[in-house]
């Protein structure tokens, strides 16, 4: 049974950030299923011959064992409208295959390209990414995140991000937003303005 999944960046036939993906899988298996396993994607993923030198998304579905490995060509999507929604009870501390909660949020806001979840007035994550905000000098990420993101962990470990509580009302002090995940880094960021809990990308 597939319960969880990982998305791994594959560029020029190289898998990226495997140390952090391995850590999250081990952490998830131990905390969710009670399995302690020296898991290593380096020894379990074979890149198909048809995968070329461009950018691909590798999706690994797993439970107690890996059930499926898929590769997809990847193109960046650029949001224009991001809704901020207060959803106190929302949890996504494991990277579940079941993402109905996120899909339902998106359906509530058909005018938006993405939704950022706020809890107790504090920002957490967007539906498909952790958050980062630039104040003109440094990048910051909410310490009230939902999911232990692999790119987020890498950026924090390399002191490219600083954790702090970020309230909705704090957004006016930032100049740029980045939606960071396995496929997206800080170099893909946007100027924005906020109007009535809506982030408008300039």
C-alpha positions in Angstrom: 0.0 0.0 0.0 1.3 3.5 -0.9 0.8 5.8 2.0 3.5 8.5 1.5 5.5 9.9 -1.4 8.6 12.0 -2.1 9.2 14.4 -5.0 12.9 14.5 -6.0 14.4 16.9 -8.5 16.2 15.2 -11.3 18.3 17.4 -13.6 20.8 16.3 -16.2 20.1 12.8 -14.9 21.2 13.6 -11.4 19.0 13.3 -8.4 19.2 16.3 -6.0 19.2 16.7 -2.2 19.0 13.0 -1.5 20.4 13.4 2.0 17.3 15.3 3.0 14.9 13.1 1.2 16.5 10.0 2.9 16.2 11.7 6.3 12.5 12.5 5.8 11.7 9.0 4.6 13.5 7.4 7.6 11.8 9.9 10.0 8.4 9.2 8.5 8.7 5.4 8.5 9.8 5.5 12.1 7.2 7.9 13.4 4.3 6.8 11.4 4.9 3.0 11.0 7.4 2.2 13.7 9.9 1.0 11.1 13.6 1.8 11.6 15.4 1.3 8.3 18.7 2.6 6.9 16.8 3.9 3.9 18.8 5.3 1.0 17.4 6.5 -2.4 20.9 6.3 -3.9 20.6 2.5 -3.9 16.9 2.3 -4.8 16.1 4.6 -7.7 17.2 3.8 -11.2 16.8 6.6 -13.7 15.2 5.3 -16.9 17.1 5.6 -20.2 14.4 7.9 -21.7 15.0 10.6 -19.1 17.2 13.2 -20.8 19.4 16.1 -19.8 16.6 18.5 -18.9 14.6 19.0 -15.7 12.4 16.1 -14.4 10.3 15.4 -11.3 10.8 12.0 -9.8 7.9 10.8 -7.7 8.4 7.9 -5.3 5.3 6.3 -3.7 6.0 4.2 -0.6 4.6 2.6 2.5 6.5 -0.2 4.2 8.2 -0.5 0.9 8.5 1.5 -2.3 5.5 0.7 -4.6 6.1 3.0 -7.5 8.8 5.3 -9.0 7.7 7.7 -11.8 9.5 10.4 -13.8 7.8 13.4 -15.4 9.1 16.3 -17.4 8.8 19.5 -15.3 8.0 23.1 -16.1 7.8 25.8 -13.6 4.4 27.4 -12.9 4.2 31.0 -11.9 1.3 32.0 -9.6 -0.4 35.4 -10.0 -2.9 35.2 -7.1 -2.3 33.5 -3.7 -5.1 33.3 -1.2 -4.4 33.3 2.6 -7.0 31.1 4.4 -7.3 30.6 8.2 -7.6 26.9 8.7 -6.9 26.1 12.4 -7.2 22.4 12.4 -5.3 21.6 9.2 -2.4 19.2 9.6 0.1 17.7 7.1 3.1 16.7 9.1 3.8 13.6 6.8 3.9 13.8 3.0 0.8 11.7 2.5 -0.4 10.6 -0.9 -3.9 11.7 0.1 -3.9 15.5 -0.5 -7.6 16.0 -0.5 -7.3 18.6 2.2 -5.2 20.8 0.0 -7.4 20.1 -3.1 -10.5 21.1 -1.1 -8.8 24.4 0.0 -8.0 25.2 -3.7 -11.6 24.5 -4.7 -12.8 27.0 -2.1 -10.8 29.7 -3.8 -11.1 29.1 -7.6 -9.8 32.6 -8.3 -6.4 31.7 -6.7 -3.4 29.8 -8.1 -2.4 28.7 -4.6 -3.5 29.0 -1.0 -1.4 29.8 2.1 -2.7 28.3 5.3 -2.7 30.6 8.4 -3.2 29.3 11.9 -3.6 31.6 14.9 -2.7 34.5 12.7 0.6 32.9 11.7 1.7 31.7 8.3 2.4 28.0 7.8 2.8 26.6 4.2 1.2 26.9 0.8 -0.5 23.9 -0.7 2.5 22.6 -2.5 5.5 24.4 -0.9 7.1 25.9 2.1 7.3 29.7 2.3 10.2 32.1 2.2 10.1 35.9 2.4 12.8 38.4 1.6 13.0 41.7 3.5 15.7 43.2 1.2 18.6 41.8 3.2 17.7 38.2 4.4 15.3 35.4 3.6 13.0 34.2 6.4 10.7 31.2 6.7 7.8 30.5 9.1 8.7 28.5 12.2 5.1 27.4 12.2 5.5 25.2 9.0 3.2 22.2 8.4 5.6 19.9 6.5 9.3 19.2 7.1 10.4 20.4 3.7 13.6 19.0 2.2 14.6 22.2 0.4 13.7 24.2 3.4 15.9 22.0 5.6 18.8 22.4 3.1 18.5 26.2 3.1 18.3 26.4 6.8 21.4 24.2 7.3 23.3 26.3 4.8 22.2 29.5 6.6 20.4 30.8 3.6 17.1 31.0 5.5 16.2 32.1 9.0 13.3 30.8 10.9 10.9 33.1 12.7 7.2 33.5 13.5 5.6 35.3 10.6 2.2 36.7 11.1 -0.2 37.7 8.3 0.2 41.3 9.4 4.0 41.1 9.0 3.8 40.5 5.2 4.0 44.3 4.5 7.6 44.4 5.6 8.7 41.9 3.0 9.6 42.6 -0.6 9.6 39.1 -2.2 8.0 35.7 -1.8 9.4 32.3 -2.8 7.5 29.0 -2.8 10.2 26.5 -2.0 10.0 22.8 -2.5 12.1 20.0 -4.0 11.8 21.6 -7.5 11.8 25.3 -6.5 14.6 27.3 -4.9 15.1 30.9 -3.7 16.1 32.0 -7.1 12.5 31.7 -8.2 10.9 34.5 -6.3 8.4 37.2 -6.9 7.6 40.8 -5.8 4.2 41.0 -4.3 1.6 43.1 -2.6 -1.1 42.1 -0.1 -4.8 43.1 -0.3 -7.5 41.6 2.0 -5.6 38.3 2.6 -4.8 38.0 -1.0 -1.2 38.1 -2.3 -0.9 39.6 -5.7 2.2 38.7 -7.6 3.6 41.7 -9.5 
